[in-house]
């Protein structure tokens, strides 16, 4: 994409890094138990942005001589946004407030819309097989008929669910159960806990075998892009880790089925559950102050 944009003569682009971290836009934020936990998680996510989204955006654009600017990470904007009462940012389905609600409302201008409206015929949502929360979310999207209120879709899911499911199936064929049993001995640092992660790790170490290279990559347990600490919000998450937003069972409109196979939610081998627990225990808790 960056190469194509550069070929058009464009030198600078605006990117949205930071919005989900500041406003709790990821679907797992639906499970935040209170405003304190919600705020602390946003702080943890913001502090780690340079290791994930910002690093990816910078590398993928700079590689083609393109400059990416991130207005949501302007210091003045962050100071204002993080001083807002976290309770206002939280998901509240009873009030039909979905994730990142206040940011969406800020751009909701009926007379001069920032984004195009969609018609009833363009929306295809089946609520019959989803939970109450998911159904309310889908109903709300349909009710407003506005692209501004579509459900959060994570980077990996946005390219198409079949791509992600295909990668998982491929990893299932190339990583055996025996390999997973010995994963902590083969990869003692940031031990992969799923076959998909193991497969990616094999590729990484083939190109970057140096110990210094692996130390530059952050690790830790995660569900739908959460930090390890947020996994404690739902007891079922520690044995069902997956970076996809569809792993937020009962929240995503196309969430995995609990009984899904390789292309569905990720089930951990018994010997890997201990590794997950250790990763969660190592998660550093941020000392933050609640404003508002």
N, C-alpha and C positions, 0 to 999 in steps of 0.2 A: 504494500500500500504506500509506504513512504517513497519507494522508487517511482511509482506512478505519479504521486503528487509532485515530486521534485521535477519529473519530466515535463510537467505542465508549467514550469516556471515559478512555482510557489516556493518561497523561502522559509516561511514560518506558519505554524499551525497552532490552534488552540486545542488543548486536551483537557479532559475532565477529571484527571487524577485528583483524588482527595475527597471528592463529594461523598462517596459511600462511607468513607472512614469518618468524616466529620459529622454526617447526619444519620449514621446507622442504616445505610442503604442495603446492606447484605441481608438475605432472607433469614439467616439465623438470628438476627436481632429481634425477630418476632418473639423469641423465647426469653428475652432479657427479663429477669424476675423483678427488677425495680430500677428506678432512675439512677441509683448509685452505680449498679453493675453496668448499666447501659453506658453511662458516661466514662467509667473506667476502661471499658472495652474500646470506646472510640479513641481514647488517649493512647492505648496500647497500639491500635492500628495505625494511628497517625505517626507515632514514633518509629514504626517499622517500615513506613512507606519507601524510604530510600533503599531498602533491601529488596523490594518487590516491584510494585507498579511503576514507581518513578524510574527505577533502574531499567526496567523493560522499555518504558516509553523513550527514555534518553538514548538507549542503545539502538533501538529499532529505527529511530529518526536520524540520529547523528551518523549512522552508518551510510546514509545517503545524502549527507550534507543538508539535512532539514532540521530546523529548530522548533522544538515543541515548548510552548509556554503553558503554565498551569495556573490559571487565575484563582481556582478554589484554594490554592496553597499560598496565596498572598498573605503575608503576616497579619495585615490589618483585618482581612476577611476572617482569618482563623480566630483572631482574638474576639471578634464580634460573635461568630458562630458558636464558639466554645463557651461563651458567657451566657448563652441561652439556657433556660431551665431545661434539663434533659427530658423532663416529663413531656414537654411539648414536642420533642423529637420522636418520642416512642410510638411504636405501632399501637393503634387502638381500633380494633375492628368494630367495636360497638359504635364508634363514632365515624366509621368508614374511613379511617386514616391508615393508609398503607405505608410501607417503608419510604423514608425520605419525603414525608408528606409536606413539611413546610417549604422545602426547596421547590417541589412541584407546584405548590400553590403560588409561589412567588413569580412563576412564569405562566400562570394561568390567566391570560388576558382575553376575554371574549371578543372584544372589539378589534384588537390587533394581536391575534395569537402568534406566539413565537414558533409553534409547531403546528402542522396541519391536523385538522380534525379527520376522523374516519367515520364511515357510515356503518349502520347496523349490519349490512350485508358483508362488510369486510372483517367482521369479528366472528371468530369461531371458537367458542369456549364451551366445553362440556363439563359441567359441575357434578355430574351424577356419581362419579367414582371418587370424589375428594371429600376431605373433612369439612366441617363447618367453617373453619377459618379460611381454608382455601376457596370454598364456595363463595363466601362473603367477598373475598378479594376479587374473584372473577366477576361477581355480580357488579361490584363497584366499578370495575374497569368498563364493563358493558354499559352501565348506567350513564357514565360521563362521556362515553364515546370519544375519547381523546387519547392520543398517543402519549400525552404527558403522564397518564395514569396506568400505563401498561406495567406489568409486574417486572421487578428487577431481574435481569438476565445476566449471568456472569460471563466473563470474557470467553471462557472455554465453551460454555453452553451456547453462546451467541453464534458460533460458527456452524451450529447444527448438532442436534442430539446424536444423530447417526455417526458422526465423526468420533465423538467421545465413546459411544458404545462399541464402535468398531475397534478403537484402541484397546479397550478393556478386553475384548474378545481375543485380540491379537496377543496381548500380554498373557492371557490365560493359556494360550497354546504354546507360548515360548518360555514360560516360567513354571516349573513344576512345584508340587507341594513339598518335595524333598529339598528343593532349592530354598524355599521359604523357611523350612525348619532350620537351615544353617545360615540364614540371612545375617544374624547378629555376629557371626564369626567372619563372614565374607566382608560385610560392611559394618564394622563396629561403630563408626561415626555416623550419626543420623541414619540409623538402620531403617531401611524401607519396611513398612508394615503391610503393604498390599502388593499384589503381583504387578500391577501397573507401575507403581513406584519403583519396584525392583527392576523392571524392564528399562525404565528411563535411567536408572542409576547405572546399569550396565553400559548403556550408550555413552553416558557422561564420562565414565571412567576409562572407556576405550579411547576417547579423545583427550581427556585431561587426567592422566594417571597420577600426577603429582599430588602429594598429600596437601600441599599448600592450596591447591585448586579446590579440593573438597571442603576445606575449612572456610572458604569464602561463601559457601552456599548455606543459608539458614535452614533450620529444620524445625521439627516439632509437630505434635498432633494437631489436626485441623479438621473441621467439618464445615463445608460450604464456605471456605475462606476465613474461618474464625481463627482466633488465637487459641492456644492450648487451654488457657484459663476458661474461656467461654464454653468449652465442652462440658463443663460442670453444670451448665444450665439445663441439660436434658440427659437423664441417666442412660438413655438408649444410644446416645451418640458415641460413647467411648468404644463401642464394639461395632460401629457402623461408619467408619471414617471415609470421607470422600470430599474432594475439593469442589465438586459440582454443586450448584444451587439446588439441584433436584434431590440432594441428600437431606435437605431440610424437610423431612417427612411431615405431611399435614400442613405445609405452608406453600410450597411451590405447586402451581396448578398442574404440573406434569411430574410430580415427585415420584421417586422410585417406589415400587411396591415392596413391602417388607419381605416378601417371599421371592424377590427377584433373584435371578442367577447372575452369571458373570457380567451381563450387560446392565445389571441393576445395581443396587446398593452394594457396597463393598463389605464383605464379612471377613473378619480377621481370624487367622488361625489361633488356636488357644495359646500357643507359645508366644504370640506377638502381643497379646493383651497386656502382659506385664511391661513390655516396652512402651506401650501407649501410656500406661499409668505413670511410668517414670518420667516420660516427656511432660505430662501434665504437671507432675510434682515440681519439675525444674522450671516451670513457667514463672518468670519474675512478675511479681505483683507491682503495679505502678502506684505510687503515692500521688493521688490527685485530689483536687478540691472541687466540690460541687458548687457551681454558681447558680444564682437565680432562686 
